Amino acid sequence: MRRTFLKAGAACGVQLMLGTAHAQQTSGRPMEWVVGFAAGGGSDAVARGVAEAWAKPIHRNIVVLNKPGAGTNIAAEYAARSRDYGNLVFTADFATLAANPHLFPKLAYNAEQDFVPISLLARFPLLLVVNNELPVRSFQEFAAWAKANPGKLSYGSPGLGTPHHLATELLAQKMGVKMTHAPYRGAGPAMLDVIGGQIPFMLVDSAAGLPHINAGKVRAIGVASAQRLKSLPQTPTLIEQGVAGFEAFAWQGLVAPRGTDDATIQMWSRTLQETLKTPAVQARFEALALEPLPSTPEQMREFWLSEKKRWGEVIKTAGIKLD
């Protein structure tokens, strides 16, 4: 478990009154922002970057609390059971909202009943990266290597049910090969093992992968989006390399435990949307190939339910089930 404090900047002696939203906020107390992955990954980077900027308009100090494991289920259960209304928010992502309800027969939380949406945060494309010692520089070479080395096809992901995990399973199906999944507690630890050669490759989100790619620690051989990234113009998309229609993104939004009053939710949503549109946050996102997704609570719920339906069909077709 890791906590990091992000202060709201120079605090005035008298804080602005933000309507009735103060009813559930304890003056002077830090607000918890729960993240279901270890420090160093894409979800962690987004939370820290946004929390630092968002702390100012809501006049709160924010502590980022990392609770990795079980495909975000540990963090989700912690957030769902919280009764500290007005003092806790949670990064609910693809796994939490769209995949896990289909993958796990028994969950300790019900996302639709236990969480209230605030706003989407961002989405980021997945990148196919390989260890520098792997003798491949394109997807075609990677596919040939994979078919020639079936016993070596282990891959990492930030956890069970993440888009990284499910997208790699779909890629394996398209390639006609079997792969062994090695789930980690976040993209950061998984990337370290790709760098070290413990696992040969992974689909990593741009936020977690680009710093290592730019540092020359791993090699990017394909982008899982329709267009090339501005930050990786020389790396072709997987679609360009013959994987028809293959697009995969990680996405996440911010939720609060149900019981948080509507005035607080609306104030948080409004200020968070404004924060996501600021030049500082957009510049930080652009450096990591992130697309900000400011949205109302209603827009976030609509997106979340559509993704849940879409990936539920994919999971059913693939026959993926987790204990």
N, C-alpha and C positions, 0 to 999 in steps of 0.2 A: 504494500500500500504506500502510495506516495502523495504528499500534499505539497502544493506550492501556492503561496499567497500572491495575489495580484491586487495592488492597491488602486483606489479610485483617483489617485493624484492628490493634489493639494485640496484638502477638505476645508470647507468654510465652517465657521463656528455655527452657523445656522443653515441646515440643509433645506433645499427647495421641497416644498410639500407637493407630492405627486399624487394628488387626489386621495381617494380612500384606499389606494394600494398599500399605504403604510400600515393598514390595520393588521397585516400578517407579518410585518417586518420588525425585527428587534433592533433598535438603534445601536450602532456600534458593533454589532456582531457580523463576522464574515459570512457571506453566502457560499454554500457548497455547490460546486459544479462537478458532478460525478461523470467520470469517463471510464468506459468498460475495457480499456486497453492500457498497456504499459506505456510509460513515458518514452518518447522518441518516435512514435508512429504518427500516421496522418491524423487520426482522431484527436490525439493529444496535441498535435501542433495547431489544429484548428481551434480547439478549446482554449488553449493558452493565448493565441493571437487575438481571438475575438473577446475573451474575458478581459484582457488588458484594456481594450478600447471601450467595451461595454460598461465597465465598472464606473466610468466617469458620468455618463448620463443618468444612471440609476442611483448614483451616490452611495455605492456599496463597495466594500472590499470583497473580493471573490477568491476563494481557495479552490484550486483544482485538485480533486481527489481521484487518484487512479485506483480502480478496483478491477484488475484484469481477470480473465478466466471464463471458461465455459461459454464462449461465444457471446459475451456480454451479459449472460444470464445472472452472474453474480452481482454485477452493478445494477442490473435492472431490478432484481429482487430487493436490493438495498434501497433503491430509490422508490420502488412501489410501496414498500413498507414504512417509509418515512412519514411521520406526521408533523414534521417541522415545516409546515406550510408557510410559503413566503420566503424561505431561507434555503431552498434546495432546488436545483435544476439538474437535468441529466441529458447527456448526449445520447439520444436514441437513434440508432442507425439502421441501415439495411437489415442487419441480422436481427436486431431487437424487434423491429416492427414488421418486416416483410418475410423473413425466412424462418426464424425460430418457431413461430406458431405452427408451421408445417413440418418442421424437422424434429421437434421434441414432443413426444406424446404427453409428457407431463411437465408443465412449467409452473414455477412458483408465482408467476404474475400473469395477468391478462392485459396486454398492452392497451387494448381499446377501452377497457374498464378502469385501469389503474393510472393511466397517464392522460394529461391534457396537453395538446400541442401548443407551442408558442410560435415558432417559426422554423422553417428549414434553414440550414446553415450553408451547406456547400455540397457540390458533387465534384469528384475528380476521377479522371480516367485511370484505368489500370495499365501497367507497363509490364511486358514480358522481359525479365532481366535474368541473366545467367552469370555464374561464377566466371571470373576472367580466364581461368584455366580451361574452361570448356571450349572445345575446338569448333565453335559455331559463331557465325556473324550475321545470320539471317534466319527467318523462320523456316525456310526450306531446309537449311542445314540442320537446324534444331530438330525438325521432324524426322530427318534421316537418321540423326544421332539417336533419337528416342526409340525408333524402331529397331535400331541395331543394338541397343543397350536396355532391354526391357527390365533387367534387374536393378537398374540404377535410377529408375523413374520415381524418385521421391521429391516432393515439393513442399514448400512451406506456405503458411498463410497466417494471418493475425488471429485465427481462431475458427472454430466450427461454425458453419452457417454464414460466414462472411462472404461478401461478393467475390473476394479473392479465391476462396475455397470453391464456391459453386461455379464461378467462371472457369476455373482450371478444370473442373470435372467436365464442363461442357466442351472445353478445348480438347480434352482427352478423347471424348466421344467423337468429335469431328476428325481427330487424327487416327482413330481406331486403335488406340493403345490404352493400357491400364497403368495407372499411376498410384503411388502410395502417398497419402496425405499425412503431413506432419504439422498439426496445429500448434501454434505458439500463443503466448499471451500478449499479442500485439505485433504490428508490422516491424517495429524496431528490432526486437530480438530475432525475428525470422530473417531480416535483412543481414544481421550480423553473421548468421550461419551460412547464408549464401556467400557473403564476402569471404568467410573462413573456409568454405568448401564442404561444410558438413551436409549441406543440401545443394544440389546443382543449379536450381532455378526456382523462380516463383513469379506469380503475377502480383505486382506490388502497386499500391496507389501512388500517384504522382507526388503527393506531399511527403511520403516516407521515402520514396525512391530517388527523386531528383537530386538531393544533396549527395548521395553516394554515387550516382551516375556521373554527376558533374565533377566529383573528386576522383573519378577513374577507378573506383573500388569494385564496381560491377559493370557489366555491359548490357545496354538496352538493345533488344533486337526487334521489338515490335510494340506498337501502341494500340490498345483496344478501343479505338474511337474512330469516327468517320473521317476525321481530318488529322493531319500531323499536328503536333504541338509546336507552338511558337518557341518554346524553350528547348525543344529537341527536333529541329527542322530536318536533320539528316536521318532521323529514325522513321522508317516507313510504318504505316499502319498495318495491322494484321490483315485487314481487308485487302489492301494493296498487294499483300503477299499471298493471296489466294484463299484466305479463311473467310468465306462469303458471309456478310452480314454480322460479323463478330464485333460487337460493342459491349463493353462492360465498365460500369462506373461504381465507385463507392459513393454513398451519399449519407448525409446525416442531418438530423434536426434537433431542436431543443424542446424538451418537454418538462413538465412539472408533475408532481404527484397529484392525483385527483383529490380535491379538497382545498387546493389553492384557490383563493377567491378570484372571480372573473375580473375585478378591477386590477388586480396584480397581473394576471395573465395579459390583459389588454395593454397595460403600461409596458410590461416587459416586451411584448411583441412589437409594439410601436417603436420603442427605443432600440431594440435589436435590429429591426429592419433598417432603421436609420444608420446604425453602426456599420452594418454590412455594406452600405453604400458609400461610406467615407473613403476618401482617396488612400488613407493609410492602410486600411484593411484590404481594399481592392488591390493595392500594390503588393501587399504581402501574399495575397491569394494568387495573384498573377505569377509571382516568382515560383510558386509551387504548382502551377497549372490548375488551380482551383477555380471553379465557377461559383460565385456567390449566389445563393438562392433565397433572398429575402421574401417572406411570404406571410400572409395572415394565418391565424390558427386554422381557419376554415380551408384555406388553400393547402396547408400542410396535411391536414387530415385527408383531403381528397387525393393528394399525391400518395400518401402512405397506403391508403386502401387499394389504390390502383396497382401499386408495386406489390402489395401482398397478394393480390389476385394473379398478377403476371408470373411471379416467381413461384407461387404455389403450383401452377401448372407445370413449370419447368421441373420443379422438385419431384412432382408426381411422375412425370414422364421418365425422369432419370432414375427413379426408384431409390432416392436417397432418404435414409432415416437414421436418426441418431438417438442414443439412449439418454 
